[in-house]
């Protein structure tokens, strides 16, 4: 029986990995799996060697503060993978963790085929990493076409597979009559999926809601959360004098509520692509502590944080970053767009044409699964 070890480092990687493995399982039933993963991979019946939260860290300072813990976890993970003896080590995203593990595994057992999904953002910083990566990676799978040139340059085998989020069909509406009031208009809010992001963005979003309520009385607000942080957000919300907001964590309900939304305020990241896919107008927000922001400004060589803006090399979706990420600026941007339907139409048109170019000929999960199968034969 062939073996695949799936290595992720955070919930978004767990979700991406699950789309590929789910497709792989459709036609390949004789593969044994083990993983470092979360709810999505676990739902496919794949056991994780430890809980994902044990290695989920964000930003430079968090990594520095947990450097010894991370080092120990890397060594533990390498030992488990070597013991499992997989044919393929399939690493997904979180390169600061996953690729360090892959590098160590490859040194110990060069026969293990190493395939990484979601290329590190070498176009944003540290392009020189590709030279090192080709020494321990057999293949890298790309979300975006423009990334290909960076890996072709160093002769690292690569395949554009597209973004898994764009594979998903929009499902039939589920019954959410008890949540939806057709007389109300909804604004969806995304504070982030990590604790540090939530702690920074949620108070800002609550203040934005209060400002918005003073100006417009016919909007309700939906805070999109994960199960992990749902109760935390509900407790925060209960301390506010806000009656027209609620926290939702169920994926299907979140999707339906988003489709009903007039607008979205989204933390920069994967969620922004989900919003764009559903043709919902939005603005992007992001704020971090001063040290992390200073380091980001020092090392990053990109003008924008949103991938659609990066691809277009212009701001098709407004970005409110750092000092601009405040309740008043968020209100001004949202209110301005809501009063200017022609701006919304222009944004949605630009987004639609950009997303069309991000899709693969079949689906990203199918293309990625094909690559995995080719290394098993």
C-alpha positions as CSV (number, residue, x, y, z in Angstrom):
1,X,0.0,0.0,0.0
2,X,1.3,3.5,-0.9
3,X,1.6,6.1,1.8
4,X,1.2,9.9,1.8
5,X,2.0,12.1,4.8
6,X,0.2,15.5,4.6
7,X,1.9,18.3,6.4
8,X,0.1,21.6,7.2
9,X,0.7,24.4,9.6
10,X,-2.6,26.3,10.0
11,X,-6.3,26.0,9.4
12,X,-6.2,27.5,5.9
13,X,-3.6,24.9,4.8
14,X,-5.6,22.1,6.4
15,X,-8.6,23.2,4.3
16,X,-6.5,23.5,1.1
17,X,-5.0,20.1,1.6
18,X,-8.4,18.5,2.2
19,X,-9.7,19.6,-1.2
20,X,-6.8,17.8,-2.9
21,X,-7.0,14.6,-0.8
22,X,-10.7,14.4,-1.2
23,X,-10.3,14.4,-4.9
24,X,-7.4,11.9,-4.7
25,X,-9.6,9.5,-2.6
26,X,-12.3,9.4,-5.3
27,X,-10.2,7.1,-7.6
28,X,-7.5,5.9,-5.3
29,X,-8.6,3.8,-2.3
30,X,-5.4,2.0,-1.6
31,X,-3.4,4.8,-0.1
32,X,-2.6,5.1,3.6
33,X,-2.5,8.6,5.1
34,X,-1.1,10.3,8.1
35,X,-1.0,14.1,8.7
36,X,-0.4,17.2,10.7
37,X,-3.8,18.7,10.1
38,X,-7.0,20.0,11.6
39,X,-10.8,19.5,11.2
40,X,-10.9,19.3,7.4
41,X,-8.3,16.5,7.1
42,X,-9.7,14.8,10.2
43,X,-13.1,14.8,8.6
44,X,-11.6,12.7,5.7
45,X,-10.6,10.1,8.3
46,X,-7.0,11.1,8.4
47,X,-5.4,11.0,11.8
48,X,-3.2,14.0,12.9
49,X,-0.1,13.2,14.9
50,X,-0.9,16.2,17.2
51,X,-3.3,19.1,17.3
52,X,-2.7,21.8,14.7
53,X,-2.9,24.6,17.2
54,X,0.4,23.4,18.7
55,X,2.3,24.8,15.7
56,X,0.1,27.7,14.5
57,X,1.9,30.9,15.0
58,X,1.7,34.2,13.1
59,X,4.2,36.9,12.2
60,X,7.8,37.5,13.1
61,X,7.5,38.3,16.8
62,X,5.4,35.2,17.6
63,X,7.9,33.0,15.8
64,X,10.8,34.6,17.8
65,X,9.0,34.2,21.1
66,X,8.3,30.5,20.4
67,X,11.5,29.6,18.6
68,X,12.5,26.7,20.9
69,X,9.0,25.3,21.0
70,X,8.9,25.4,17.2
71,X,12.3,23.8,16.8
72,X,11.3,20.9,19.1
73,X,8.0,20.5,17.2
74,X,9.9,20.4,13.9
75,X,12.2,17.6,15.1
76,X,9.2,15.7,16.5
77,X,7.4,16.0,13.2
78,X,10.4,14.8,11.2
79,X,10.8,11.8,13.5
80,X,7.1,10.8,13.0
81,X,7.4,11.2,9.2
82,X,10.5,9.1,9.0
83,X,8.9,6.4,11.1
84,X,5.8,6.4,8.9
85,X,8.0,6.0,5.7
86,X,5.7,7.7,3.2
87,X,6.1,7.5,-0.5
88,X,5.2,11.2,-0.7
89,X,5.5,14.0,1.8
90,X,2.8,16.5,0.7
91,X,3.4,19.8,2.4
92,X,0.8,22.6,2.2
93,X,1.5,26.3,2.9
94,X,3.0,27.6,6.1
95,X,6.5,27.4,4.6
96,X,8.4,28.7,7.7
97,X,7.3,25.4,9.4
98,X,6.5,22.9,6.7
99,X,9.5,23.5,4.5
100,X,11.9,23.3,7.4
101,X,10.4,19.9,8.2
102,X,10.6,18.8,4.5
103,X,14.3,19.9,4.3
104,X,15.2,17.7,7.3
105,X,13.2,14.8,6.0
106,X,14.8,14.9,2.6
107,X,18.3,14.9,4.2
108,X,17.4,11.7,6.2
109,X,15.6,9.9,3.4
110,X,16.0,11.2,-0.1
111,X,13.7,8.6,-1.6
112,X,10.7,10.3,-0.1
113,X,9.1,12.4,-2.9
114,X,8.4,16.0,-1.7
115,X,5.6,18.0,-3.2
116,X,4.7,21.4,-1.8
117,X,1.3,23.1,-2.5
118,X,1.1,26.9,-2.3
119,X,4.4,28.4,-3.3
120,X,6.0,30.8,-0.8
121,X,5.6,34.4,-1.8
122,X,9.0,34.7,-3.4
123,X,7.6,37.5,-5.5
124,X,7.1,39.5,-2.3
125,X,10.3,38.8,-0.5
126,X,13.3,36.5,-0.4
127,X,13.3,35.4,-4.0
128,X,16.6,33.7,-3.4
129,X,14.8,31.0,-1.4
130,X,14.0,29.2,-4.7
131,X,17.7,28.1,-5.0
132,X,17.5,26.3,-1.7
133,X,14.1,24.9,-2.3
134,X,15.1,23.0,-5.4
135,X,17.5,21.0,-3.4
136,X,14.8,19.4,-1.3
137,X,11.6,19.7,-3.3
138,X,10.7,17.5,-6.2
139,X,7.7,19.5,-7.3
140,X,5.9,22.7,-6.3
141,X,2.2,23.5,-7.1
142,X,1.2,27.0,-7.9
143,X,-2.0,28.9,-7.2
144,X,-1.2,31.7,-9.6
145,X,0.2,31.8,-13.1
146,X,2.5,34.7,-12.6
147,X,4.5,32.7,-10.0
148,X,5.7,30.2,-12.6
149,X,8.6,32.3,-13.9
150,X,10.3,32.4,-10.5
151,X,10.5,28.6,-10.4
152,X,11.3,28.1,-14.1
153,X,14.3,30.3,-13.6
154,X,15.8,27.9,-11.1
155,X,14.6,24.7,-12.9
156,X,12.3,23.6,-10.0
157,X,9.5,21.5,-11.4
158,X,6.3,23.4,-11.0
159,X,2.6,23.2,-12.1
160,X,0.0,25.9,-12.1
161,X,-3.1,24.2,-10.5
162,X,-5.2,27.3,-9.7
163,X,-6.8,28.2,-6.4
164,X,-9.0,25.6,-4.7
165,X,-11.5,28.2,-3.5
166,X,-12.4,28.8,-7.1
167,X,-13.2,25.1,-7.7
168,X,-16.1,25.0,-5.3
169,X,-19.5,25.2,-6.9
170,X,-22.0,27.6,-5.4
171,X,-24.4,25.3,-3.6
172,X,-28.1,25.5,-3.5
173,X,-29.5,27.7,-0.8
174,X,-29.9,26.1,2.6
175,X,-32.7,27.1,4.9
176,X,-31.7,30.1,6.9
177,X,-35.1,31.8,7.1
178,X,-34.7,32.2,10.9
179,X,-31.5,34.2,10.4
180,X,-32.4,36.3,7.3
181,X,-34.7,39.2,7.6
182,X,-35.5,40.3,4.0
183,X,-36.2,43.8,5.1
184,X,-32.7,44.1,6.4
185,X,-29.4,44.7,4.5
186,X,-26.4,42.8,5.6
187,X,-22.7,43.7,5.9
188,X,-20.3,40.8,6.4
189,X,-17.3,41.3,8.6
190,X,-14.1,39.2,8.7
191,X,-11.7,39.9,11.6
192,X,-9.4,37.0,10.7
193,X,-8.9,33.3,11.6
194,X,-6.0,33.7,14.1
195,X,-6.2,34.9,17.6
196,X,-3.8,37.8,17.2
197,X,-5.7,39.1,14.1
198,X,-9.0,38.8,16.0
199,X,-7.8,40.7,19.0
200,X,-6.6,43.6,16.8
201,X,-9.4,43.8,14.3
202,X,-12.5,43.0,16.3
203,X,-12.5,46.1,18.5
204,X,-12.0,48.2,15.4
205,X,-15.0,46.5,13.7
206,X,-17.2,47.0,16.7
207,X,-16.5,50.7,16.7
208,X,-17.2,50.8,12.9
209,X,-20.6,49.1,13.5
210,X,-21.5,51.8,16.1
211,X,-20.5,54.6,13.7
212,X,-22.5,52.9,10.9
213,X,-25.6,52.5,13.2
214,X,-25.6,56.3,13.8
215,X,-25.7,57.0,10.1
216,X,-27.8,54.0,8.8
217,X,-30.4,52.1,10.7
218,X,-31.3,49.4,8.2
219,X,-28.1,47.4,8.2
220,X,-27.3,44.2,10.2
221,X,-23.8,42.9,10.7
222,X,-22.5,39.3,10.5
223,X,-19.2,38.4,12.0
224,X,-17.7,35.4,10.2
225,X,-15.8,33.2,12.6
226,X,-14.3,29.7,13.0
227,X,-15.7,27.3,15.6
228,X,-12.6,27.8,17.6
229,X,-13.2,31.5,18.2
230,X,-17.0,31.7,18.0
231,X,-17.6,31.8,21.7
232,X,-14.8,34.3,22.2
233,X,-16.3,36.6,19.7
234,X,-19.8,36.2,21.1
235,X,-18.5,37.1,24.6
236,X,-16.9,40.2,23.2
237,X,-20.0,41.2,21.3
238,X,-22.2,40.7,24.4
239,X,-20.1,43.4,26.2
240,X,-21.0,45.9,23.5
241,X,-24.2,47.8,23.2
242,X,-24.9,46.4,19.7
243,X,-28.2,44.7,18.9
244,X,-27.9,44.3,15.2
245,X,-24.8,42.0,14.9
246,X,-24.3,38.3,15.3
247,X,-21.4,35.7,15.1
248,X,-21.7,32.8,12.7
249,X,-19.2,29.9,12.4
250,X,-21.1,27.2,10.4
251,X,-19.5,27.2,6.9
252,X,-22.7,26.7,4.9
253,X,-24.6,29.4,6.9
254,X,-21.7,31.8,6.5
255,X,-21.7,31.2,2.8
256,X,-25.4,31.9,2.5
257,X,-25.2,35.0,4.7
258,X,-22.3,36.3,2.6
259,X,-24.3,35.8,-0.6
260,X,-27.1,37.9,1.0
261,X,-24.6,40.7,2.0
262,X,-24.6,44.1,0.4
263,X,-20.9,44.6,1.3
264,X,-18.0,43.0,3.2
265,X,-15.1,44.3,5.3
266,X,-12.4,41.7,5.1
267,X,-9.1,41.0,6.7
268,X,-6.5,40.5,4.0
269,X,-6.1,36.9,3.2
270,X,-7.9,33.9,1.8
271,X,-11.3,35.2,3.0
272,X,-11.0,38.1,0.6
273,X,-10.9,35.7,-2.4
274,X,-14.0,33.9,-1.0
275,X,-15.8,37.2,-0.9
276,X,-14.7,38.2,-4.4
277,X,-15.7,34.8,-5.8
278,X,-19.3,35.4,-4.6
279,X,-19.4,38.8,-6.3
280,X,-19.7,40.8,-3.1
281,X,-18.2,44.3,-3.1
282,X,-15.6,44.8,-0.3
283,X,-12.7,46.6,1.2
284,X,-9.6,45.0,2.7
285,X,-8.3,45.8,6.2
286,X,-5.2,44.7,8.1
287,X,-3.4,45.9,11.1
288,X,-0.4,44.5,13.1
289,X,1.8,45.6,15.9
290,X,4.4,48.2,15.1
291,X,7.4,45.8,15.1
292,X,5.9,43.4,12.6
293,X,4.7,46.3,10.4
294,X,8.2,47.8,10.4
295,X,9.8,44.5,9.5
296,X,7.2,43.9,6.8
297,X,7.8,47.3,5.2
298,X,11.6,46.7,5.4
299,X,11.5,43.3,3.6
300,X,8.4,43.2,1.4
301,X,8.7,44.4,-2.1
302,X,5.0,44.7,-3.0
303,X,2.7,47.7,-3.1
304,X,-0.5,45.9,-2.1
305,X,-1.6,43.1,0.3
306,X,-4.6,41.8,-1.6
307,X,-3.7,39.2,-4.3
308,X,-6.2,40.6,-6.8
309,X,-4.6,44.0,-6.4
310,X,-1.1,42.5,-6.7
311,X,-2.1,40.7,-10.0
312,X,-3.5,43.9,-11.4
313,X,-0.7,46.1,-10.1
314,X,-3.4,48.6,-9.0
315,X,-6.0,48.9,-6.2
316,X,-9.2,47.4,-7.6
317,X,-10.3,46.7,-4.0
318,X,-9.5,49.4,-1.5
319,X,-7.0,48.6,1.2
320,X,-7.0,50.1,4.6
321,X,-3.7,49.1,6.2
322,X,-2.1,49.9,9.6
323,X,-3.0,53.5,10.6
324,X,-5.7,53.6,7.9
325,X,-7.3,50.5,9.5
326,X,-9.5,52.4,11.9
327,X,-13.2,52.7,12.5
328,X,-13.6,56.1,10.9
329,X,-11.8,55.2,7.7
330,X,-13.6,51.9,7.4
331,X,-16.9,53.8,7.7
332,X,-16.0,56.4,5.2
333,X,-15.0,53.8,2.6
334,X,-18.0,51.5,3.1
335,X,-20.4,54.4,3.2
336,X,-18.9,56.0,0.1
337,X,-19.2,52.7,-1.9
338,X,-22.8,52.1,-0.8
339,X,-23.7,55.5,-2.1
340,X,-21.8,55.0,-5.4
341,X,-23.2,52.0,-7.2
342,X,-21.1,52.7,-10.2
343,X,-18.0,52.2,-8.1
344,X,-19.3,48.8,-6.9
345,X,-20.1,47.8,-10.5
346,X,-16.5,48.7,-11.6
347,X,-15.0,46.8,-8.7
348,X,-17.1,43.7,-9.4
349,X,-16.2,43.8,-13.1
350,X,-12.5,44.0,-12.5
351,X,-12.7,41.3,-9.9
352,X,-14.6,39.0,-12.2
353,X,-12.2,39.2,-15.0
354,X,-9.2,38.7,-12.7
355,X,-10.7,35.6,-11.1
356,X,-11.4,34.1,-14.4
357,X,-7.7,34.0,-15.1
358,X,-7.0,32.3,-11.7
359,X,-8.9,29.1,-12.6
360,X,-7.2,26.0,-14.0
361,X,-8.6,24.1,-17.0
362,X,-10.3,21.5,-14.7
363,X,-10.0,22.2,-11.0
364,X,-7.0,22.9,-8.7
365,X,-7.8,19.8,-6.6
366,X,-7.9,17.6,-9.7
367,X,-4.7,19.0,-11.1
368,X,-2.9,18.7,-7.8
369,X,-4.2,15.1,-7.3
370,X,-2.9,14.2,-10.8
371,X,0.6,15.3,-9.7
372,X,0.5,13.2,-6.5
373,X,-0.7,10.2,-8.5
374,X,2.2,10.6,-11.0
375,X,4.7,10.3,-8.1
376,X,3.1,7.1,-6.8
377,X,3.4,5.1,-10.0
